[in-house]
Amino acid sequence: MLKLSLLEVYLRALPESFLVIFAVYAFSKTVINVKRYIISSILYGISVYLIRSLPIQYGVHTILNIIIIIVLTAFLNKIVIIKSIRSSIMALILLFICEGINMIIIKYIFKVNVINMLSNTSEKILYGIPSLVIFAATVFTYYFYLARRKKLNEVINGETI
């Protein structure tokens, strides 16, 4: 079980959920609908908390999270299902890469014992911030690049324009 504390939910899971949903918008090249974005991000954050509370093997929660992201972005945000699937997988792969880079830096450059760090909630949150910053910088840069090049598509009544 990978249960999260309430502190982790507020300081890590919710910001991460907003970034992941934003990444899906970016990778699907869709203009953000702010109301749907906020609702789906909060629902995804709650889903992450509930999924992490389940007594399941590590890794299964990732698959369930991908399914939740796809359902939220396809049905609530009206992103085309194929784009939603592709973008959701791309977003989580990028997030894992950012977390991997962060762990390598923590372990080999700062010489921190990762097992001890992961067992302490406040250290885990603190040391996890750089991966979120790297992820956010990458996604925001990509989204604003698309916006500047006018490559973002509007979704109106479930139709991409």
DSSP file (Angstrom, degrees, kcal/mol; ACC not computed):
  #  RESIDUE AA STRUCTURE BP1 BP2  ACC     N-H-->O    O-->H-N    N-H-->O    O-->H-N    TCO  KAPPA ALPHA  PHI   PSI    X-CA   Y-CA   Z-CA
    1    1 A M              0   0    0      0, 0.0    52,-0.1     0, 0.0    51,-0.1   0.000 360.0 360.0 360.0 139.1    0.0    0.0    0.0
    2    2 A L        +     0   0    0     50,-1.1    51,-0.1    52,-0.4    52,-0.1  -0.317 360.0 179.3-116.6  45.6    1.3    3.5   -1.0
    3    3 A K        -     0   0    0     50,-0.1     2,-0.3     1,-0.1    50,-0.1  -0.154  16.8-142.3 -58.0 140.4   -0.9    5.6    1.3
    4    4 A L        -     0   0    0     45,-0.3     2,-0.1     2,-0.0    -1,-0.1  -0.809   9.3-129.3-102.6 143.6   -0.4    9.3    1.2
    5    5 A S     >  -     0   0    0     -2,-0.3     4,-1.9     1,-0.1     5,-0.1  -0.457  30.6-108.7 -79.8 164.3   -0.6   11.6    4.2
    6    6 A L  H  > S+     0   0    0      1,-0.2     4,-2.3     2,-0.2     5,-0.2   0.854 121.3  56.6 -63.6 -33.5   -2.8   14.7    4.0
    7    7 A L  H  > S+     0   0    0      1,-0.2     4,-2.6     2,-0.2     5,-0.3   0.910 107.2  48.3 -62.3 -42.5    0.3   16.9    3.8
    8    8 A E  H  >>S+     0   0    0      2,-0.2     5,-2.5     1,-0.2     4,-1.9   0.855 109.4  53.8 -65.6 -35.1    1.5   14.9    0.8
    9    9 A V  I  <>S+     0   0    0     -4,-1.9     5,-2.7     3,-0.2    -2,-0.2   0.947 115.7  37.8 -64.2 -48.0   -1.9   15.3   -0.8
   10   10 A Y  I  <5S+     0   0    0     -4,-2.3    -2,-0.2     1,-0.2    -1,-0.2   0.878 126.4  34.7 -73.2 -38.0   -1.9   19.1   -0.5
   11   11 A L  I  <5S+     0   0    0     -4,-2.6    -3,-0.2    -5,-0.2    -2,-0.2   0.642 136.6  10.5 -95.7 -14.8    1.8   19.7   -1.2
   12   12 A R  I  X5S+     0   0    0     -4,-1.9     4,-2.3    -5,-0.3    -3,-0.2   0.673 122.9  47.3-126.2 -54.8    2.5   17.0   -3.8
   13   13 A A  I  ><S+     0   0    0     -5,-2.5     4,-2.4     2,-0.2    -3,-0.2   0.908 113.3  46.2 -66.1 -44.5   -0.5   15.2   -5.2
   14   14 A L  H  ><S+     0   0    0     -5,-2.7     4,-2.3    -6,-0.2     5,-0.2   0.952 115.5  44.3 -67.2 -48.7   -2.7   18.2   -5.9
   15   15 A P  H  > S+     0   0    0      0, 0.0     4,-2.1     0, 0.0    -1,-0.2   0.917 115.6  50.1 -59.8 -39.0    0.0   20.3   -7.6
   16   16 A E  H  X S+     0   0    0     -4,-2.3     4,-2.7     1,-0.2    -2,-0.2   0.888 108.5  52.0 -64.7 -38.7    1.1   17.2   -9.5
   17   17 A S  H  X S+     0   0    0     -4,-2.4     4,-2.3     2,-0.2     5,-0.2   0.899 109.0  49.8 -67.1 -38.8   -2.5   16.5  -10.6
   18   18 A F  H  X S+     0   0    0     -4,-2.3     4,-2.0     1,-0.2    -1,-0.2   0.907 113.7  46.8 -63.3 -40.1   -2.9   20.1  -12.0
   19   19 A L  H  X S+     0   0    0     -4,-2.1     4,-2.5    -5,-0.2    -2,-0.2   0.886 110.9  51.1 -68.9 -38.7    0.4   19.7  -13.9
   20   20 A V  H  X S+     0   0    0     -4,-2.7     4,-2.0     2,-0.2    -2,-0.2   0.933 112.2  45.5 -66.0 -45.3   -0.5   16.2  -15.3
   21   21 A I  H  X S+     0   0    0     -4,-2.3     4,-2.0     1,-0.2    -1,-0.2   0.902 113.1  51.3 -64.9 -38.9   -3.8   17.4  -16.6
   22   22 A F  H  X S+     0   0    0     -4,-2.0     4,-2.5    -5,-0.2    -2,-0.2   0.901 107.7  53.2 -61.6 -40.4   -2.1   20.5  -18.0
   23   23 A A  H  X S+     0   0    0     -4,-2.5     4,-3.3     2,-0.2     5,-0.3   0.878 105.8  53.2 -62.7 -38.0    0.4   18.2  -19.7
   24   24 A V  H  X S+     0   0    0     -4,-2.0     4,-1.8     2,-0.2    -1,-0.2   0.920 109.4  48.8 -63.7 -42.6   -2.4   16.3  -21.3
   25   25 A Y  H  <>S+     0   0    0     -4,-2.0     5,-2.6     2,-0.2     4,-0.4   0.938 114.5  46.3 -59.2 -45.7   -3.8   19.5  -22.7
   26   26 A A  H ><5S+     0   0    0     -4,-2.5     3,-1.3     1,-0.2    -2,-0.2   0.947 113.9  45.6 -63.8 -49.7   -0.3   20.5  -24.0
   27   27 A F  H 3<5S+     0   0    0     -4,-3.3    -1,-0.2     1,-0.3    -2,-0.2   0.758 113.8  49.5 -69.7 -23.3    0.5   17.1  -25.5
   28   28 A S  T 3<5S-     0   0    0     -4,-1.8    -1,-0.3    -5,-0.3    -2,-0.2   0.471 109.7-126.8 -89.7  -1.3   -2.9   16.9  -27.2
   29   29 A K  T < 5 +     0   0    0     -3,-1.3   124,-3.0    -4,-0.4     2,-0.4   0.912  58.2 148.3  57.6  47.3   -2.4   20.5  -28.5
   30   30 A T  B   < -a  153   0A   0     -5,-2.6    -1,-0.2   122,-0.2   124,-0.2  -0.916  52.0-117.2-116.4 137.0   -5.7   21.6  -27.0
   31   31 A V        -     0   0    0    122,-2.8     2,-0.3    -2,-0.4   124,-0.2  -0.484  42.6-105.9 -67.9 139.5   -6.6   25.1  -25.6
   32   32 A I        -     0   0    0     -2,-0.2     2,-0.8   122,-0.1    -1,-0.1  -0.504  19.3-153.9 -74.7 131.7   -7.4   24.9  -21.9
   33   33 A N     >  -     0   0    0     -2,-0.3     4,-2.8     1,-0.2     5,-0.2  -0.930  16.5-153.9 -97.5 106.9  -11.0   25.2  -20.7
   34   34 A V  H  > S+     0   0    0     -2,-0.8     4,-2.6     1,-0.2     5,-0.2   0.865  87.0  49.3 -57.9 -45.3  -10.3   26.6  -17.3
   35   35 A K  H  > S+     0   0    0      1,-0.2     4,-2.2     2,-0.2    -1,-0.2   0.940 116.3  41.9 -61.4 -48.4  -13.4   25.3  -15.6
   36   36 A R  H  > S+     0   0    0      1,-0.2     4,-2.7     2,-0.2     5,-0.2   0.874 113.1  55.4 -66.5 -36.6  -13.1   21.8  -16.9
   37   37 A Y  H  X S+     0   0    0     -4,-2.8     4,-2.2     2,-0.2    -2,-0.2   0.930 109.9  44.4 -60.8 -48.1   -9.3   21.9  -16.2
   38   38 A I  H  X S+     0   0    0     -4,-2.6     4,-2.3     2,-0.2     5,-0.2   0.927 115.3  47.7 -65.1 -45.5   -9.8   22.8  -12.5
   39   39 A I  H  X S+     0   0    0     -4,-2.2     4,-2.5    -5,-0.2    -2,-0.2   0.939 114.7  45.3 -62.2 -47.4  -12.6   20.2  -12.0
   40   40 A S  H  X S+     0   0    0     -4,-2.7     4,-2.3     1,-0.2    -1,-0.2   0.855 111.9  52.8 -68.0 -33.3  -10.7   17.4  -13.7
   41   41 A S  H  X S+     0   0    0     -4,-2.2     4,-2.4    -5,-0.2    -1,-0.2   0.920 111.7  45.1 -66.7 -43.2   -7.4   18.3  -11.8
   42   42 A I  H  X S+     0   0    0     -4,-2.3     4,-2.4     2,-0.2    -2,-0.2   0.922 113.9  49.4 -66.6 -43.2   -9.2   18.1   -8.4
   43   43 A L  H  X S+     0   0    0     -4,-2.5     4,-2.3    -5,-0.2    -2,-0.2   0.892 111.6  49.7 -61.9 -38.8  -11.0   14.9   -9.3
   44   44 A Y  H  X S+     0   0    0     -4,-2.3     4,-2.6     2,-0.2    -2,-0.2   0.910 109.2  51.6 -66.2 -41.6   -7.7   13.4  -10.5
   45   45 A G  H  X S+     0   0    0     -4,-2.4     4,-1.9     2,-0.2    -2,-0.2   0.912 111.7  46.6 -60.4 -43.1   -6.0   14.5   -7.2
   46   46 A I  H  X S+     0   0    0     -4,-2.4     4,-2.4     2,-0.2    -1,-0.2   0.905 111.7  52.2 -64.4 -41.6   -8.8   12.8   -5.2
   47   47 A S  H  X S+     0   0    0     -4,-2.3     4,-3.2     2,-0.2     5,-0.2   0.897 106.5  52.8 -62.0 -41.4   -8.5    9.7   -7.4
   48   48 A V  H  X S+     0   0    0     -4,-2.6     4,-2.6     1,-0.2    -1,-0.2   0.932 110.2  48.6 -59.9 -45.4   -4.7    9.5   -6.8
   49   49 A Y  H  X S+     0   0    0     -4,-1.9     4,-0.9     1,-0.2   -45,-0.3   0.926 114.8  44.4 -60.5 -45.7   -5.3    9.6   -3.1
   50   50 A L  H  X S+     0   0    0     -4,-2.4     4,-0.5     2,-0.2     3,-0.4   0.907 114.1  48.9 -67.9 -41.6   -8.0    6.9   -3.2
   51   51 A I  H >< S+     0   0    0     -4,-3.2     3,-1.2     1,-0.2     5,-0.2   0.904 109.1  52.7 -64.8 -40.9   -6.0    4.7   -5.6
   52   52 A R  H 3< S+     0   0    0     -4,-2.6   -50,-1.1     1,-0.3    -1,-0.2   0.722 103.8  59.3 -68.1 -19.6   -2.9    4.9   -3.4
   53   53 A S  H 3< S+     0   0    0     -4,-0.9    -1,-0.3    -3,-0.4    -2,-0.2   0.632  85.3 100.5 -81.4 -14.2   -5.0    3.8   -0.4
   54   54 A L  S << S-     0   0    0     -3,-1.2     2,-1.9    -4,-0.5   -52,-0.4  -0.420  84.2-117.4 -73.1 146.7   -5.9    0.5   -2.1
   55   55 A P        +     0   0    0      0, 0.0     2,-0.3     0, 0.0    -1,-0.1  -0.500  68.9 130.2 -82.4  72.6   -4.0   -2.6   -1.1
   56   56 A I        -     0   0    0     -2,-1.9     3,-0.1    -5,-0.2   -54,-0.1  -0.830  62.4 -88.5-125.0 161.9   -2.5   -3.2   -4.5
   57   57 A Q    >>  -     0   0    0     -2,-0.3     3,-1.3     1,-0.1     4,-0.7  -0.265  53.0 -91.4 -65.3 152.3    1.0   -3.9   -5.9
   58   58 A Y  T 34 S+     0   0    0      1,-0.2    -1,-0.1     2,-0.2     0, 0.0  -0.459 114.7  31.6 -63.0 134.6    3.3   -1.1   -6.8
   59   59 A G  T 3> S+     0   0    0     -2,-0.2     4,-1.3    -3,-0.1    -1,-0.2  -0.135  97.9  83.1 106.2 -36.0    2.8   -0.3  -10.5
   60   60 A V  H <> S+     0   0    0     -3,-1.3     4,-2.3     1,-0.2     5,-0.2   0.874  86.3  58.9 -66.5 -35.5   -0.9   -1.2  -10.6
   61   61 A H  H  X S+     0   0    0     -4,-0.7     4,-2.5     1,-0.2    -1,-0.2   0.842 100.6  56.8 -62.7 -31.4   -1.7    2.2   -9.3
   62   62 A T  H  > S+     0   0    0     -3,-0.2     4,-2.3     2,-0.2    -1,-0.2   0.922 107.0  47.3 -64.9 -44.0    0.1    3.8  -12.3
   63   63 A I  H  X S+     0   0    0     -4,-1.3     4,-2.1     2,-0.2    -2,-0.2   0.915 112.9  48.9 -63.7 -43.1   -2.2    1.9  -14.7
   64   64 A L  H  X S+     0   0    0     -4,-2.3     4,-2.3     1,-0.2    -2,-0.2   0.889 109.9  52.5 -63.7 -38.6   -5.3    2.9  -12.8
   65   65 A N  H  X S+     0   0    0     -4,-2.5     4,-2.7     2,-0.2    -2,-0.2   0.905 107.8  51.1 -63.2 -41.2   -4.1    6.5  -12.8
   66   66 A I  H  X S+     0   0    0     -4,-2.3     4,-2.5     2,-0.2    -2,-0.2   0.913 109.8  50.1 -61.9 -42.3   -3.6    6.4  -16.5
   67   67 A I  H  X S+     0   0    0     -4,-2.1     4,-2.6     2,-0.2    -2,-0.2   0.921 111.2  48.6 -61.5 -44.2   -7.2    5.1  -16.9
   68   68 A I  H  X S+     0   0    0     -4,-2.3     4,-2.8     2,-0.2     5,-0.2   0.922 111.2  50.0 -62.7 -44.3   -8.5    7.9  -14.7
   69   69 A I  H  X S+     0   0    0     -4,-2.7     4,-3.0     1,-0.2     5,-0.3   0.929 111.8  48.5 -59.7 -45.1   -6.6   10.6  -16.6
   70   70 A I  H  X S+     0   0    0     -4,-2.5     4,-2.4     2,-0.2     5,-0.3   0.929 112.9  47.1 -61.9 -46.0   -8.0    9.2  -19.9
   71   71 A V  H  X>S+     0   0    0     -4,-2.6     4,-2.4     2,-0.2     5,-0.7   0.936 115.7  45.3 -62.3 -46.7  -11.5    9.1  -18.6
   72   72 A L  I  X>S+     0   0    0     -4,-2.8     5,-1.7     1,-0.2     4,-1.6   0.936 118.0  41.5 -64.1 -46.4  -11.3   12.6  -17.2
   73   73 A T  I  <5S+     0   0    0     -4,-3.0     6,-2.6    -5,-0.2    -1,-0.2   0.842 119.4  44.2 -74.7 -31.2   -9.7   14.2  -20.2
   74   74 A A  I  <5S+     0   0    0     -4,-2.4    -2,-0.2    -5,-0.3    -1,-0.2   0.926 128.2  23.6 -77.0 -44.9  -11.7   12.4  -22.8
   75   75 A F  I  <5S+     0   0    0     -4,-2.4    -3,-0.2    -5,-0.3    -2,-0.2   0.861 132.5  32.9 -94.9 -37.6  -15.2   12.8  -21.2
   76   76 A L  I  <<S+     0   0    0     -4,-1.6    -3,-0.2    -5,-0.7    -4,-0.1   0.899 129.8  33.6 -85.5 -43.1  -14.9   15.8  -18.9
   77   77 A N  S   <S-     0   0    0     -5,-1.7    -3,-0.2     2,-0.1    -4,-0.1   0.506 100.7-131.2 -91.6  -4.7  -12.4   17.9  -20.9
   78   78 A K        +     0   0    0     -6,-0.3     2,-0.4     1,-0.2    -4,-0.2   0.783  47.8 158.2  61.5  30.7  -13.8   16.7  -24.3
   79   79 A I        -     0   0    0     -6,-2.6    -1,-0.2     1,-0.1     5,-0.1  -0.703  55.8 -93.3 -82.9 137.7  -10.3   15.8  -25.7
   80   80 A V     >  -     0   0    0     -2,-0.4     4,-2.7     1,-0.1     5,-0.2  -0.225  36.4-122.3 -52.0 136.1  -10.4   13.3  -28.5
   81   81 A I  H  > S+     0   0    0      1,-0.2     4,-2.7     2,-0.2     5,-0.2   0.852 109.3  49.9 -56.3 -43.2  -10.0    9.8  -27.0
   82   82 A I  H  > S+     0   0    0      2,-0.2     4,-2.4     1,-0.2    -1,-0.2   0.924 114.3  45.3 -63.4 -44.1   -6.9    8.9  -29.1
   83   83 A K  H  > S+     0   0    0      1,-0.2     4,-2.8     2,-0.2     5,-0.2   0.879 112.1  53.3 -64.7 -37.5   -5.2   12.2  -28.2
   84   84 A S  H  X S+     0   0    0     -4,-2.7     4,-2.3     2,-0.2    -2,-0.2   0.920 110.8  45.5 -63.8 -44.8   -6.2   11.7  -24.6
   85   85 A I  H  X S+     0   0    0     -4,-2.7     4,-2.1     2,-0.2     5,-0.2   0.955 117.1  43.8 -62.9 -51.3   -4.7    8.2  -24.4
   86   86 A R  H  X S+     0   0    0     -4,-2.4     4,-2.4     1,-0.2    -2,-0.2   0.921 116.4  46.8 -61.6 -45.4   -1.5    9.3  -26.2
   87   87 A S  H  X S+     0   0    0     -4,-2.8     4,-2.6    -5,-0.2    -1,-0.2   0.864 110.0  53.0 -67.6 -37.5   -1.1   12.5  -24.1
   88   88 A S  H  X S+     0   0    0     -4,-2.3     4,-2.2    -5,-0.2    -1,-0.2   0.924 111.9  45.0 -63.9 -44.8   -1.8   10.8  -20.8
   89   89 A I  H  X S+     0   0    0     -4,-2.1     4,-2.4     1,-0.2    -2,-0.2   0.918 113.8  50.0 -66.1 -42.9    0.9    8.2  -21.4
   90   90 A M  H  X S+     0   0    0     -4,-2.4     4,-2.5    -5,-0.2    -2,-0.2   0.904 109.9  51.6 -61.6 -41.1    3.3   10.9  -22.6
   91   91 A A  H  X S+     0   0    0     -4,-2.6     4,-2.3     1,-0.2    -2,-0.2   0.923 112.6  44.0 -63.1 -45.4    2.6   13.0  -19.5
   92   92 A L  H  X S+     0   0    0     -4,-2.2     4,-2.5     2,-0.2    -1,-0.2   0.866 112.3  52.3 -71.4 -34.3    3.2   10.2  -17.1
   93   93 A I  H  X S+     0   0    0     -4,-2.4     4,-2.4     2,-0.2    -2,-0.2   0.934 111.4  47.5 -63.7 -44.4    6.4    9.1  -18.9
   94   94 A L  H  X S+     0   0    0     -4,-2.5     4,-2.5     2,-0.2    -2,-0.2   0.912 111.2  51.3 -62.4 -41.4    7.7   12.6  -18.8
   95   95 A L  H  X S+     0   0    0     -4,-2.3     4,-2.4     1,-0.2    -2,-0.2   0.918 110.5  48.7 -61.0 -43.7    6.8   12.8  -15.1
   96   96 A F  H  X S+     0   0    0     -4,-2.5     4,-2.4     2,-0.2    -1,-0.2   0.884 110.6  51.2 -64.2 -38.3    8.7    9.5  -14.4
   97   97 A I  H  X S+     0   0    0     -4,-2.4     4,-2.6     2,-0.2    -2,-0.2   0.930 110.8  48.3 -63.6 -44.7   11.7   10.8  -16.3
   98   98 A C  H  X S+     0   0    0     -4,-2.5     4,-2.2     1,-0.2    -2,-0.2   0.902 112.9  47.9 -62.2 -41.5   11.7   14.0  -14.3
   99   99 A E  H  X S+     0   0    0     -4,-2.4     4,-2.5     2,-0.2    -1,-0.2   0.875 111.1  51.7 -66.9 -36.8   11.4   12.0  -11.0
  100  100 A G  H  X S+     0   0    0     -4,-2.4     4,-2.3     2,-0.2    -2,-0.2   0.924 109.8  48.3 -64.6 -44.7   14.2    9.7  -12.2
  101  101 A I  H  X S+     0   0    0     -4,-2.6     4,-2.3     1,-0.2    -2,-0.2   0.922 112.2  50.4 -59.2 -44.5   16.5   12.6  -12.9
  102  102 A N  H  X S+     0   0    0     -4,-2.2     4,-2.7     1,-0.2    -2,-0.2   0.913 110.2  49.1 -60.9 -44.5   15.7   14.1   -9.5
  103  103 A M  H  X S+     0   0    0     -4,-2.5     4,-2.8     2,-0.2     5,-0.3   0.886 109.7  51.8 -65.0 -38.5   16.4   10.8   -7.7
  104  104 A I  H  X>S+     0   0    0     -4,-2.3     4,-2.9     2,-0.2     5,-0.6   0.928 112.1  46.7 -62.6 -44.3   19.8   10.5   -9.6
  105  105 A I  I  X>S+     0   0    0     -4,-2.3     5,-2.1     2,-0.2     4,-1.5   0.926 114.4  47.2 -62.8 -45.2   20.7   14.0   -8.5
  106  106 A I  I  <5S+     0   0    0     -4,-2.7     6,-2.3     3,-0.2    -2,-0.2   0.925 120.1  38.1 -62.2 -45.0   19.6   13.4   -4.9
  107  107 A K  I  <5S+     0   0    0     -4,-2.8    -2,-0.2     4,-0.2    -3,-0.2   0.929 128.5  26.1 -76.2 -46.1   21.4   10.0   -4.6
  108  108 A Y  I  <5S+     0   0    0     -4,-2.9    -3,-0.2    -5,-0.3    -2,-0.2   0.761 129.8  32.9 -97.3 -26.5   24.7   10.6   -6.5
  109  109 A I  I  <<S+     0   0    0     -4,-1.5    -3,-0.2    -5,-0.6    -4,-0.1   0.877 131.3  29.7 -95.2 -46.9   25.3   14.4   -6.3
  110  110 A F  S   <S-     0   0    0     -5,-2.1    -3,-0.2     2,-0.1    -4,-0.1   0.565  96.0-137.8 -89.4  -8.6   23.8   15.2   -2.9
  111  111 A K        +     0   0    0     -6,-0.3     2,-0.4     1,-0.2    -4,-0.2   0.856  42.1 162.6  56.4  40.8   24.7   11.7   -1.5
  112  112 A V        -     0   0    0     -6,-2.3     2,-0.9     1,-0.0    -1,-0.2  -0.730  47.7-115.6 -90.6 138.9   21.3   11.4    0.3
  113  113 A N     >  -     0   0    0     -2,-0.4     4,-2.3     1,-0.2     5,-0.2  -0.653  27.9-160.5 -73.4 108.6   20.1    8.0    1.5
  114  114 A V  H  > S+     0   0    0     -2,-0.9     4,-2.7     1,-0.2     5,-0.2   0.855  85.1  55.5 -65.0 -37.6   17.0    7.7   -0.7
  115  115 A I  H  > S+     0   0    0      2,-0.2     4,-0.9     1,-0.2    -1,-0.2   0.925 112.0  42.9 -63.4 -44.3   15.4    5.0    1.4
  116  116 A N  H  > S+     0   0    0      1,-0.2     4,-0.6     2,-0.2     3,-0.4   0.903 113.7  52.5 -66.1 -40.1   15.6    7.1    4.6
  117  117 A M  H >< S+     0   0    0     -4,-2.3     3,-0.9     1,-0.2     7,-0.4   0.901 108.1  50.3 -62.8 -41.7   14.5   10.2    2.6
  118  118 A L  H 3< S+     0   0    0     -4,-2.7    -1,-0.2     1,-0.2    -2,-0.2   0.699 105.3  57.6 -72.3 -18.2   11.4    8.4    1.3
  119  119 A S  H 3< S+     0   0    0     -4,-0.9     2,-0.6    -3,-0.4    -1,-0.2   0.612  94.7  73.9 -86.4 -11.4   10.4    7.2    4.7
  120  120 A N  S <X S-     0   0    0     -3,-0.9     4,-2.7    -4,-0.6     5,-0.2  -0.912  71.9-153.9-105.0 116.7   10.2   10.8    6.1
  121  121 A T  H  > S+     0   0    0     -2,-0.6     4,-2.2     1,-0.2     5,-0.2   0.904  92.3  45.8 -58.2 -48.5    7.1   12.6    4.8
  122  122 A S  H  > S+     0   0    0      1,-0.2     4,-2.4     2,-0.2    -1,-0.2   0.891 115.0  47.4 -67.8 -37.9    8.5   16.1    5.0
  123  123 A E  H  > S+     0   0    0      2,-0.2     4,-3.2     1,-0.2     5,-0.3   0.898 110.4  53.3 -66.1 -40.0   11.8   15.2    3.4
  124  124 A K  H  X S+     0   0    0     -4,-2.7     4,-1.0    -7,-0.4    -2,-0.2   0.910 112.0  44.7 -61.7 -42.3   10.0   13.3    0.6
  125  125 A I  H  X S+     0   0    0     -4,-2.2     4,-0.7    -5,-0.2     3,-0.3   0.939 115.9  46.9 -66.1 -46.8    7.9   16.4   -0.2
  126  126 A L  H >< S+     0   0    0     -4,-2.4     3,-0.9     1,-0.2    -2,-0.2   0.924 115.0  44.4 -62.4 -47.3   10.9   18.7    0.0
  127  127 A Y  H 3< S+     0   0    0     -4,-3.2     4,-0.3     1,-0.2    -1,-0.2   0.663 108.6  60.4 -73.4 -15.2   13.1   16.5   -2.2
  128  128 A G  H 3X S+     0   0    0     -4,-1.0     4,-1.4    -5,-0.3     3,-0.4   0.634  82.8  82.5 -84.9 -14.2   10.3   15.9   -4.6
  129  129 A I  H <X S+     0   0    0     -3,-0.9     4,-2.4    -4,-0.7     3,-0.2   0.900  83.9  57.2 -59.8 -44.1    9.9   19.6   -5.5
  130  130 A P  H  > S+     0   0    0      0, 0.0     4,-2.6     0, 0.0    -1,-0.2   0.878 104.6  52.1 -58.3 -36.7   12.7   19.7   -8.1
  131  131 A S  H  > S+     0   0    0     -3,-0.4     4,-2.4    -4,-0.3    -2,-0.2   0.894 110.6  48.1 -66.7 -37.0   11.1   17.0  -10.2
  132  132 A L  H  X S+     0   0    0     -4,-1.4     4,-3.0    -3,-0.2    -1,-0.2   0.886 111.6  50.3 -67.1 -37.8    7.8   18.9  -10.2
  133  133 A V  H  X S+     0   0    0     -4,-2.4     4,-2.7     2,-0.2    -2,-0.2   0.917 112.0  46.9 -66.5 -43.1    9.6   22.1  -11.2
  134  134 A I  H  X S+     0   0    0     -4,-2.6     4,-2.2     2,-0.2    -2,-0.2   0.929 114.8  47.2 -62.7 -45.3   11.4   20.3  -14.0
  135  135 A F  H  X S+     0   0    0     -4,-2.4     4,-2.5    -5,-0.2     5,-0.2   0.935 114.1  47.0 -61.1 -47.8    8.1   18.7  -15.2
  136  136 A A  H  X S+     0   0    0     -4,-3.0     4,-3.0     1,-0.2     5,-0.3   0.917 111.7  50.5 -62.4 -44.3    6.3   22.1  -15.0
  137  137 A A  H  X S+     0   0    0     -4,-2.7     4,-2.1     1,-0.2    -1,-0.2   0.909 112.6  47.1 -61.2 -42.3    9.1   23.9  -16.8
  138  138 A T  H  X S+     0   0    0     -4,-2.2     4,-2.1    -5,-0.2    -2,-0.2   0.938 116.3  42.5 -64.7 -47.9    9.1   21.4  -19.6
  139  139 A V  H  X S+     0   0    0     -4,-2.5     4,-2.9     2,-0.2     5,-0.2   0.921 115.5  48.2 -68.7 -44.6    5.3   21.3  -20.0
  140  140 A F  H  X S+     0   0    0     -4,-3.0     4,-2.8    -5,-0.2     5,-0.3   0.915 111.4  51.3 -62.4 -42.5    4.8   25.1  -19.8
  141  141 A T  H  X S+     0   0    0     -4,-2.1     4,-1.9    -5,-0.3    -1,-0.2   0.930 113.0  45.4 -59.4 -45.7    7.6   25.7  -22.3
  142  142 A Y  H  X S+     0   0    0     -4,-2.1     4,-2.4     2,-0.2    -2,-0.2   0.926 113.6  49.1 -64.1 -45.2    6.0   23.2  -24.7
  143  143 A Y  H  X S+     0   0    0     -4,-2.9     4,-2.5     1,-0.2    -2,-0.2   0.925 113.2  45.8 -62.5 -45.0    2.5   24.7  -24.2
  144  144 A F  H  X S+     0   0    0     -4,-2.8     4,-2.4     2,-0.2    -1,-0.2   0.822 109.8  55.3 -70.5 -29.2    3.6   28.2  -24.7
  145  145 A Y  H  X S+     0   0    0     -4,-1.9     4,-1.9    -5,-0.3    -1,-0.2   0.932 110.8  45.4 -62.6 -46.0    5.7   27.2  -27.8
  146  146 A L  H  <>S+     0   0    0     -4,-2.4     5,-2.8     2,-0.2     6,-0.4   0.905 113.2  50.2 -63.7 -41.4    2.5   25.7  -29.3
  147  147 A A  H ><5S+     0   0    0     -4,-2.5     3,-1.0     1,-0.2    -2,-0.2   0.911 110.1  49.8 -64.4 -42.3    0.5   28.8  -28.3
  148  148 A R  H 3<5S+     0   0    0     -4,-2.4    -1,-0.2     1,-0.3    -2,-0.2   0.871 113.4  45.8 -64.9 -36.4    3.0   31.1  -29.9
  149  149 A R  T 3<5S-     0   0    0     -4,-1.9    -1,-0.3    -5,-0.2    -2,-0.2   0.420 112.3-122.4 -85.8   1.4    3.0   29.0  -33.1
  150  150 A K  T < 5S+     0   0    0     -3,-1.0    -3,-0.2    -4,-0.3    -2,-0.1   0.910  70.5 133.4  57.3  46.8   -0.8   28.9  -33.0
  151  151 A K      < +     0   0    0     -5,-2.8     2,-0.3    -6,-0.1    -4,-0.2   0.242  33.8 108.4-109.0  11.1   -0.8   25.2  -33.0
  152  152 A L        -     0   0    0     -6,-0.4     2,-0.4    -5,-0.1  -122,-0.2  -0.705  57.7-145.5 -90.3 142.3   -3.4   24.8  -30.2
  153  153 A N  B     -a   30   0A   0   -124,-3.0  -122,-2.8    -2,-0.3     2,-0.2  -0.850   8.3-130.5-109.1 142.3   -6.9   23.5  -31.1
  154  154 A E        -     0   0    0     -2,-0.4     7,-3.5  -124,-0.2     2,-0.5  -0.616  12.1-145.4 -84.6 148.0  -10.2   24.6  -29.5
  155  155 A V  E     +B  160   0B   0     -2,-0.2     2,-0.5     5,-0.2     5,-0.2  -0.970  22.2 174.8-115.3 116.3  -12.7   22.0  -28.3
  156  156 A I  E >  S-B  159   0B   0      3,-2.6     3,-1.6    -2,-0.5    -2,-0.0  -0.982  71.0 -16.0-125.1 121.1  -16.3   23.1  -28.7
  157  157 A N  T 3  S-     0   0    0     -2,-0.5    -1,-0.1     1,-0.3     3,-0.1   0.858 128.5 -53.1  55.0  39.5  -19.1   20.7  -27.9
  158  158 A G  T 3  S+     0   0    0      1,-0.2     2,-0.5   -81,-0.1    -1,-0.3   0.504 115.5 114.6  79.3   3.2  -16.7   17.7  -28.1
  159  159 A E  E <   -B  156   0B   0     -3,-1.6    -3,-2.6   -79,-0.0     2,-0.4  -0.915  64.2-131.7-110.8 131.6  -15.4   18.7  -31.5
  160  160 A T  E      B  155   0B   0     -2,-0.5    -5,-0.2    -5,-0.2  -130,-0.0  -0.676 360.0 360.0 -80.4 129.7  -11.8   19.7  -32.1
  161  161 A I              0   0    0     -7,-3.5    -6,-0.1    -2,-0.4    -1,-0.1   0.386 360.0 360.0-110.0 360.0  -11.7   22.9  -34.2
